[in-house]
Structures are given as structure tokens and as C-alpha cells.
Amino acid sequence: MRAALKTVEQVTAGEALAIDYAESEVLLDPAGAAYFTDDRLLVVSDMHLEKGSSFARRRVFLPPYDTAATLARLAAMAAKYDPSTIVSLGDAFHDDEASERLGDDAIAAIRAIASGRDLVWVTGNHDPSPPEGVPGVSVEMLAFGQTIFRHIAERDETGHEVSGHLHPCARLAREGRAVRRACFASDGVRLVMPSFGVFTGGLNVRDAAYDGLFDASRFRAYMLGTDRVYAVGPKGLIGD
Amino acid sequence: MALVSIATPPPASSSDGIDLPAPFLDWFASKGWRPRAHQLDLLEKAEAGRSALLIAPTGAGKTLAGFLPTLVDLARRGKAKPGTRKPGVHTLYISPLKALAVDIHRNLSTPVEEMALPVEIETRTGDTPQSRRQRQKLNPPDILLTTPEQLALLLSHKDAERFFSDLRHVVLDELHSLVTSKRGHMLALGLARLHRLCPGLKAIGLSATVSEPDLLRQWLVPQREGGEMADLITVAGGAKPDITILKSKERVPWSGHSARYAMAEVYEAIREHKTTLLFVNTRSQSELLFQELWRINEDNLPIALHHGSLDVSQRRKVEQAMQGNALRAIVATSTLDLGIDWGDVDLVVHVGSPKGASRLAQRIGRANHRMDEASKAILVPANRFEVMECQAALDANYLGAQDTPPLADGALDVLCQHILGTACAEPFRADDLYAEITAAAPYAGLPRAIFDQAVQFVAHGGYALQSYERYARIRLTQDGTWRVSHPSVAQQYRLNCGTIIEAPMLNIRLTRQRKGGPLRGGPVLGKIEEGFIEALAPGDTFLFAGKVLRFEGIHENDCIVSKASDLNAKVPAYAGGKFPTTTYLSEQVRKMLADPSGWDRLPRQVSDWLAIQKAKSLVPSPEQLLVETFPRGNRFYMVAYPFEGRLAHQTLCMLLTRRLERAKARPLGFVASDYAVAIWGLRDMGQMLRRSELSLSGLFDEDMLGDDLEAWLDESYLLKRTFRACATIAGLIEKRHPGREKSGRQMTVSADLIYDVLRTHEPDHILLQATRNDARTGLLDIGRLGDMLSRIKGRIVHKDLEMISPLAVPVMLEIGKETVHGGETSDALMAEAADDLIRDAIGADI
């Protein structure tokens, strides 16, 4: 889904796109994190930590470096924006026992990231229970200012809502060339975060799962490029 | 391949030494035939317990030769006596094509029935129903006709040793085509296992003429000391084929692959012959040619189309019509290359260069199955370079030169798959398995350390960070054997077994356009690569199954299309599967170019073209690399002529562009053909060279295959594609099975992500080694590029021109026709879309 796995240096160097959201500035980072400037709040979603070991349980042996790589990217984001609060917007862990499989290095990395700031784990469908042995508080949802943060978007929600779960990605094709990239999806009221984990795939924003979530005329896919974020309107986007 | 091909009077035989059993003598006599010398020779070898390679041209009765030892042995053995155990499989026949196994079954059954031999023959392929496969394991036939995949599966079963306990012969058909691929590696490992299970096993290889028969002879027998060889029987070629190059009255185009200019002449040739087989190199060319022929088919001649992507039922229909001699012409790709019998073809037309001398010989062999009659063929070059290539291929055909590809070392992903399969059959000791595997010729040089890495990979992924040991698929037990840890591992193996990783394919479903309502149902026209479809937007048109189709969208596994009203497709067909010109043919073309005294053999238009090149620029000697620079429009061009085939050229372009960027020449783009590369940019590269700001020897230095290559590989989509195949074959990611792939796309792990993580964290992982090895010979052709760079060292000649040279015209015409894919274009595409948005929505809140 990404142009390529970015090194920590590349993640740090990416140029964020500033948008107006809920009357404040939000920086959309090409690494897939959002930073709410006024509240000094960094949001990531769907890290799916320990997905590798989760697959290994059914004898599919993905490289066991996904957790370390994802956390290194999160650490780079924390260093770049120096937030006072970090929110993980659900599915931080690929399964409900995953936090118990975290290695010592991973736990140390999470402690370092949480050091001197608040860390909030919003629970997700993959990890409904609070994680074990890691710092931070676990909640089902969170309100920050006038914005609600939850894992799965509520169709009835009328106010500003930031969610994850869907792993949005967008596809463009013209003149025999095509590109498919993870994206932030938003109509200015709702914002759906891209997945932040290194082993996570994406679901096209044209999929039926997104029906009814957005005001189509104001819809934007903020596609993650190599070192920039590109705002693309609904016109050029196609399904898979 | 038909047995009836021995109907022609045989050459004098040396049959005195061998006693054919009575039914055979009677049968031959009743037909008025006599066995051929090589058939009896092969029988003699087998009787003496020797393995053998039979090299014979099409129509020499190769198949009967291969089976004669089996039939004689079984005739002697007679029926099993009541009350005794029925023996197991006596002979295993392995062919690269399912269709070939079916064909052989039919052809072999006739003599067996006529001689009333007590021989049961059955096929076992991917199409064989489960019930029959089960029955075959309990009650095996005497002769089992099968494919490399089925052999691997049979060997992975717990009772494999018992199943093969009576095996005496294994017959490997079309060996020359099998050995060059990963399927060949899989088969070589399977054969090594058979040799161990059945120590007296005789392997019989059947092959077309190849450049190095000794390699195939080694392939057939266990390599213990190294260099052991099966015996060789060679049958001299039949009558020389009558091949001509179409001397067109029309103008031969500078570039392109359609050969549209020659259609009227090709059509005339079809009219003058009973049945014409038209070969092209790619599916898209076959589509174009078919459409062009029908456009001018005033007599409504029955002309059909046949390629691997068409729906099976459509293909079967065409094949039946062909066998029934109901067709006048058939346009085909390599699906018809191999030895299937095709009725009375009296002319082969090859449109486009055959790209290799051996390939030409094999395709022309299709025309005529009576080896003593000359086959007739016409080559139709699609452009001027192809004229030279066709001439070179034709010369080679007369000289008998062969340029079959060299054999690659055994692939490591196939090795991993085989190790797991072996463990599924029975526990193994690492030392024993290593000895068995290195007895297979492609793996004879496999270092022990790599083998051990492969075992670790099979066990738990083989990562330096050994965190998956508790989930291992195979475990080293106390008695020193590796054992499968759970029965589900065998299931996993069976689902993933095989080496043919097809690009994911979608059905093309033709629907009717309906205003408003959704598109539904309709016939399936065939299959198309998902990668091609992904680059289409709804409304784009493309050519398939002889029709211009409009892309509507994708629904589950269907690519929904409707009939388009325009005559010309907007998106050029996917060019994949194009063979690069062989090294041999390239060398011949370079020689031909450098030798003006031979130009008079070429059509006048072509020799004139070369003469102007000589006058205006330079014609390089065969060892030299000519580099031309010239301005055109507001751009500056650099054109080089390595003649090393498109794949190596694409890699070269990618690397040169990086270097030119560093040298601040500001390159903008490139295009690669089979013969030349062209790079253009904003700065005058000729001037840079004059002022020594740029050096050609530095630019083309071999060290580009070091860091530059590594850096480029980081981003190359080609390498990712290669990795995906390796990871699937090795069993790291599961093969996609029809109907399952589209569900929960965000939950699957893409091979690209795994590749990125692995490259960063474990660059020496066995799968990355496998990927690099493949890239060397495969999509990137790095091996060939390296050979070229070392050949031209100190032999680069530069021509600084004021305008484009004649030789440069063909590659310059490719600009704009070829899409350059790659990671670099993706961001540009998003940037364009973002710009559109800004333009559309001035004042909008973005």
C-alpha cells in the first residue's frame, strides 16, 4: 500500500499537509499519522502489532520484525511532533492476546514513546481488551474538544469524528498507469485514518463499506506519497 | 508426436541385436513398417539397464521409441497371475503439458490395443477427478502419464515409497523445454528422489535438438561424483526446411511489432495453402494479427485464434476444428509450441522475429510431421531490425546452430518447497537429504550452508530472530530426523505445491451495456492479468479475443466489459511475455551490421538504410558499442546500441538514468527496444562529453552493477514481482486460490510489504537470495547486462551528431508507445490528480 517501507529518516523527513478540521489545524503526515496542532495530539490507527506472530500460530512465517518496525515509525512521529498525548485508535494489536507476546524490546520501545506524555489505547475489534504490561490508559472512545475519537465510525454521528478500522486506500488510473495508496479519507466532518502498521493492507474508499459515511461532494482522499500527501477529489478515484 | 509418423519407409535398421517379442514383430509387419534404428537402440540401452537421452527432430517416432522398452518389458511380464499382488506403476511418463499427456494416451492406446498387450495406461493431471486419483493410488496402472506437479504431489504422500516400489522406467518428454524453468528444477528434485526410491530406475529423456546435450544427459542420472551422464542417441535431422523471408513490395516500417504492412501478402499466402499456422510472440500480437486478417478476409476463410488466455472451451473448439482440417489458418502464440499434433499444416508463417534460432526450428517443426519432407515457412519481419534478426535466424537454421537457453542453477524457492514435501512423505535426516538433492544436476553445486538455511526456512521461516520456533512446521527430533509437526502442514504443502505462479487472472465477462441498470451476466471470453486491468479506468478500450472491448469495472473475480463501438483500442495490450532476442541471434545481428559486404542479402530498403547510417554516423564493429548524441526538439538525446534484448536494456536504462542524474545531465525519460536504448534530458549530453564533464567509460562502467543496482532494486517493482513469486513457491505466503482472494483485502499481507521489511531487517534471507538469483536471469537480465558491460570496456565509440541518425529512428519511434512503469511514476500520478483537484475546485476548502 505504501510507496515503499520508509526508514526512520524518511518518516521524519516527510512533508505533512495541513488541513482545517473542526476549526483547528491538523497535519496529515505521509507516514500515516495525524497531528492536531492546538491540542498537541498525535493520532495513529490500526498498528496491528504482533501480526507476524499471530500468523505464525497458523504456521505462516512472516518476517518477525513488524512490531519493531511499526514502533520505530511511531517513535519517529513522536520525536517529530513532540505531542503531549498520543492516541492509538484501535487495533493496536492484531489479536487480543498479542500484547502478551510483545518482546522486551517492544515494551521498552513503547515505554520510551510514552515517556513524558499521555498514551491512550482506544480498543478495537481485534483487541477489545485493554493491553497488558504496557503503559497508558485504555478506553473505548475518547472526546477531545468537540471531536470524538473511536475505532469504528458510527453512522449516526453528526459531529466531528476521527476513526480507523477501514484501512482506507485510494486508486487512481490514467493512460494505462495506475497507483493505489493508503490515504486519509475525509469530508471535513468525518476523518478515517489510514492504517499505521507495516503489514497492513488497505480497503478501497470506493468499497461499499464506506457507503453513507461521507458527504460525497466534499470527499477527499489524502493519498500518502513517498514524502508528501496528495489531496485527490472523488472524480479521479476508481474502485479495485 | 503421433505414432503413425513412422509410416514412412524407415532407414536401414540395426535390429539384428534385439529380439522384439512376437506381438511387436507381427504388429509392425501388419502395418508394413519396420522399427527404426534409434527405437531399437533405445530399447537395447534400456535392456542393458542404462538411462538414455534421445535427441530427434519432430516426426522421428520419438514417442514410440520412448515407450518401446516399457511395452516390451510389460509384454514379457504378462498379466499378473490370479492371487498374486498386482504390481505397481511400471513406467512414469512426464510431460510439460496436460494436453500432451492426454494426446499421448490416445496415441499409445492404439498400438497397445492392436497388439492386445496386457498394459493399463492412465493419465493423472490437475483435471483428474479426486475419486480416480484415490483409486489410482490403490490400484495403479502400468503406465501413468502425468506432469511435474503431480509427481511432486505423489512423492509427498506417506505411501510414496510403496507406490513407486515397482517403478522401472521414467520417460521425460520435451525435456529441452522442461529443464530451463523452475518446473524443471522441481522435476529434477523429484527425479533424484525416484532414483533413491528405485535404485535400478532407467530415465529416458526425449528432446528436440539442443546446443549442449551433455547437460541434459547429466540431468537424467544421479550426480554422485559429478559429471555422470546418460547415454546419447541422436537422430539426424530430416529434410531441411524451406524457409524464406517475406520480400515485401510494401515499405518495411522502422519500428513496431504488428507487421500490418504485410497483411495482404500474408493473406495471399494463406489462400495459396491448405492450412497455415501463423505464429506470433505475444498474446497481444496474436489479437492484432487476427483482427487485421479478418479485416481483409474477403473470401471469409475460416481463420481462428488460439492463445493461452482464451477460455478453455473456445480453445478446445479451435483445436477440434484444426484436427478435423476445418480451418484454413490459425493465429497462435507459444501455447501451440510443444509437440501436439495439428493435422495437415502445410505452411508456417512466423510474424515478427522468432527471437531465437532454436525457437524458430521448433515452431517450424509444427508444419510437418513427416520428417523426410521439407517443411515450408515464411518469416515476416515486423520492422527493419527484425529483417536482420530473421536473416540471422534463417542462416542459423541452415547451419544447424542452436541457442537454447543455458541451464540455470536450481532455484532456492523450489528447494524449500521440495524439502517440505519430502518431510510430508517421511521423516528425513539432513545429511541424507542433502546427498539426495545434490545428486540432481541443477543442485549439484548447492553449498551445504544454503541447504541448511533452506531447512531452517521450512522449519520456522529461517529468521535470525528465532521467535517462531514454537510454531515450527518441521522439527528436529531426538533420533536426528526432521519430522512434520502437525498433519495440517501436509495440507498446506499440497495447496501450495507447484512452481507456476500465474499472474493473478480475472475472467473477462462480456455484458451488454444497459442504461441506468447494473451490468450483469454474459459469456466469459477468457482470462486477463489483474495487473493489466488495474491500470485501466472504466471506459478505456482494449483488444481481446479479436474484439475491441470497453472496460466497465471489476466485480469479484470478473472483469466486466462491453463491446466497444470504436475500431481501435485506446490502451495498448499488455506487452508481457515478450522474449528478448537470444544472445546468439544478437551477436549474429551485430556481425551482419558490421559487414557491409553481406548487406546485399538483405532487402534493398534495409541495405540502403544501413548505407546511409554508415555515411551519416557510423556502423560499429561487432565488439564496439556505438553511442550517439543529438538534439531534437527542445530535448537532448543519447542513443546506444548494445543489442542485448529488452530486459537487459531496461535495466541498463534505469541505471544509466540514475548516473546521468548524478552527473546533472537532468535526464527526463528513456525507452528500451531489443536493439537500442534512448535516454533524453534537458542538458546537451554531447556537449558534456566534449567538455569531459561526462565520461562514457565512467557511465558504462561495470560498477553500475554494484551500489546503483542495489539502490535501484530497493524501489524496483520488477524485483517485488520476482519476490512475490519466490515467496509463494517457497511457501512463505499462501497461493491465491480462485474465489478466495478478494475477501478482506485489508486483512491480507501483501508480498511487497514483506519484501520491504525483509530487505531492511534481513538482507541475506534465503528468499532474498532466491529473488536476486532470479533477477539475474529473469526480468532484469542482469547477467547478460554484466557480460555486455565487460565486452564493451574500452570499445565505446561516440558520435556527436547534429541530428538523429538512421539507426536511431526505430528506437526513437518507440518513445511514447511504451509505458515506463515503476515506483517513480506513482507520485507523479498523484501529483497530477491533486493538481486537477486544485484546478477544479478553486475556492474549495482544501
Chai-1 contact restraints between the chains, C-beta under 6 A:
chainA,res_idxA,chainB,res_idxB,connection_type,confidence,min_distance_angstrom,max_distance_angstrom,comment,restraint_id
A,A4,B,D756,contact,1.0,0.0,6.0,A-B,restraint_1
A,L5,B,D756,contact,1.0,0.0,6.0,A-B,restraint_2
A,A56,B,Y468,contact,1.0,0.0,6.0,A-B,restraint_3
A,A56,B,Y471,contact,1.0,0.0,6.0,A-B,restraint_4
A,R57,B,Y471,contact,1.0,0.0,6.0,A-B,restraint_5
A,R59,B,Y471,contact,1.0,0.0,6.0,A-B,restraint_6
A,R59,B,R473,contact,1.0,0.0,6.0,A-B,restraint_7
A,F61,B,H460,contact,1.0,0.0,6.0,A-B,restraint_8
A,F61,B,G461,contact,1.0,0.0,6.0,A-B,restraint_9
A,F61,B,Y468,contact,1.0,0.0,6.0,A-B,restraint_10
A,L62,B,I754,contact,1.0,0.0,6.0,A-B,restraint_11
A,P63,B,V757,contact,1.0,0.0,6.0,A-B,restraint_12
A,P63,B,L758,contact,1.0,0.0,6.0,A-B,restraint_13
A,P64,B,Y463,contact,1.0,0.0,6.0,A-B,restraint_14
A,P64,B,L465,contact,1.0,0.0,6.0,A-B,restraint_15
A,P64,B,S467,contact,1.0,0.0,6.0,A-B,restraint_16
A,Y65,B,V757,contact,1.0,0.0,6.0,A-B,restraint_17
A,Y65,B,H761,contact,1.0,0.0,6.0,A-B,restraint_18
A,A69,B,V757,contact,1.0,0.0,6.0,A-B,restraint_19
A,H167,B,Q746,contact,1.0,0.0,6.0,A-B,restraint_20
A,L172,B,L829,contact,1.0,0.0,6.0,A-B,restraint_21
A,L172,B,A833,contact,1.0,0.0,6.0,A-B,restraint_22
A,A173,B,A535,contact,1.0,0.0,6.0,A-B,restraint_23
A,A173,B,A537,contact,1.0,0.0,6.0,A-B,restraint_24
A,G176,B,A535,contact,1.0,0.0,6.0,A-B,restraint_25
A,G176,B,V571,contact,1.0,0.0,6.0,A-B,restraint_26
A,G176,B,T819,contact,1.0,0.0,6.0,A-B,restraint_27
A,R177,B,A535,contact,1.0,0.0,6.0,A-B,restraint_28
A,R177,B,T825,contact,1.0,0.0,6.0,A-B,restraint_29
A,R177,B,L829,contact,1.0,0.0,6.0,A-B,restraint_30
A,A178,B,E534,contact,1.0,0.0,6.0,A-B,restraint_31
A,A178,B,A535,contact,1.0,0.0,6.0,A-B,restraint_32
A,V179,B,S826,contact,1.0,0.0,6.0,A-B,restraint_33
A,V179,B,L829,contact,1.0,0.0,6.0,A-B,restraint_34
A,V198,B,V757,contact,1.0,0.0,6.0,A-B,restraint_35
A,F199,B,V749,contact,1.0,0.0,6.0,A-B,restraint_36
A,F199,B,L753,contact,1.0,0.0,6.0,A-B,restraint_37
A,G201,B,R745,contact,1.0,0.0,6.0,A-B,restraint_38
A,G201,B,Q746,contact,1.0,0.0,6.0,A-B,restraint_39
A,G201,B,T748,contact,1.0,0.0,6.0,A-B,restraint_40
A,G201,B,S750,contact,1.0,0.0,6.0,A-B,restraint_41
A,G202,B,Q746,contact,1.0,0.0,6.0,A-B,restraint_42
A,L203,B,Q746,contact,1.0,0.0,6.0,A-B,restraint_43
A,M223,B,M830,contact,1.0,0.0,6.0,A-B,restraint_44
A,G225,B,D827,contact,1.0,0.0,6.0,A-B,restraint_45
A,G225,B,M830,contact,1.0,0.0,6.0,A-B,restraint_46
A,T226,B,D827,contact,1.0,0.0,6.0,A-B,restraint_47
A,Y230,B,M830,contact,1.0,0.0,6.0,A-B,restraint_48
A,Y230,B,A834,contact,1.0,0.0,6.0,A-B,restraint_49
A,A231,B,A834,contact,1.0,0.0,6.0,A-B,restraint_50
A,A231,B,L837,contact,1.0,0.0,6.0,A-B,restraint_51
A,A231,B,I846,contact,1.0,0.0,6.0,A-B,restraint_52
A,V232,B,A833,contact,1.0,0.0,6.0,A-B,restraint_53
A,V232,B,A834,contact,1.0,0.0,6.0,A-B,restraint_54
A,V232,B,L837,contact,1.0,0.0,6.0,A-B,restraint_55
A,G233,B,L837,contact,1.0,0.0,6.0,A-B,restraint_56
A,G236,B,A833,contact,1.0,0.0,6.0,A-B,restraint_57
A,I238,B,A537,contact,1.0,0.0,6.0,A-B,restraint_58
